[in-house]
Amino acid sequence: MRRLLLLAAAFAYMVLLIEAVRAAVAWWRGDATLGPLDFALIGALPLLAWIWFRHFSMFRKDCAKGACVLPDEKGGPPASSR
């Protein structure tokens, strides 16, 4: 059950992030059909981007410790973590 809730939350986050980027691009191009929800998403875009870069992207803090290093050719752990 916990895994299903986590998956649903991740899906909802990605939908919010994609819709916020879509609204920001429409605003940047001067689209005149933006509503209050679009402006709220544009306002939330910095927070959504910060969450992405802080927790989910390859630029997160713990990624430099070997969490994002690809395994070597033999399929074992990275040489730096041995």
C-alpha positions in Angstrom: 0.0 0.0 0.0 2.9 2.4 0.9 4.5 1.8 -2.5 1.2 2.5 -4.3 0.9 5.8 -2.5 4.5 6.7 -3.2 3.9 6.0 -6.9 0.7 8.1 -7.0 2.5 11.0 -5.3 5.4 10.8 -7.7 2.9 10.8 -10.6 1.1 13.8 -9.2 4.4 15.6 -8.7 5.5 15.0 -12.3 2.1 16.1 -13.7 2.4 19.3 -11.6 6.0 19.9 -12.9 5.1 19.3 -16.5 2.0 21.5 -16.4 4.0 24.2 -14.6 6.6 24.2 -17.4 3.9 24.1 -20.0 2.2 27.2 -18.4 5.5 29.0 -18.1 6.3 28.4 -21.8 2.8 29.7 -22.8 3.3 32.8 -20.6 6.7 33.4 -22.1 5.3 33.2 -25.6 2.5 35.6 -24.7 -0.4 33.3 -24.9 -3.5 35.2 -23.8 -5.5 32.2 -22.6 -3.8 31.8 -19.2 -6.1 31.4 -16.2 -5.5 31.7 -12.5 -4.5 28.0 -12.2 -1.8 28.6 -14.8 -0.4 31.6 -12.9 -0.4 29.6 -9.7 1.6 26.8 -11.5 4.0 29.4 -12.8 4.4 30.7 -9.2 5.0 27.2 -7.9 7.6 26.4 -10.6 10.7 27.5 -8.6 9.6 25.3 -5.7 8.9 22.3 -8.0 12.3 22.8 -9.7 14.1 23.0 -6.3 12.4 19.8 -5.2 13.5 18.1 -8.4 17.1 19.2 -8.2 17.4 18.6 -4.5 15.8 15.1 -4.3 15.4 13.5 -7.7 18.0 14.7 -10.2 21.5 13.4 -10.8 22.7 16.7 -9.3 21.4 16.0 -5.8 23.8 16.1 -2.9 24.3 12.4 -2.2 24.8 11.5 -5.9 28.5 12.5 -5.7 29.1 9.7 -3.2 28.7 7.0 -5.8 25.0 6.6 -5.8 24.8 7.7 -9.4 27.9 6.0 -10.7 27.4 3.4 -13.4 28.7 -0.1 -12.6 31.9 -1.3 -14.4 31.9 -3.5 -17.5 31.6 -6.7 -15.5 28.4 -5.7 -13.9 29.8 -5.3 -10.4 29.8 -2.3 -8.2 31.7 0.8 -9.3 35.4 0.7 -8.8 35.3 3.8 -6.6 33.0 2.1 -4.0 35.1 -1.1 -3.5 
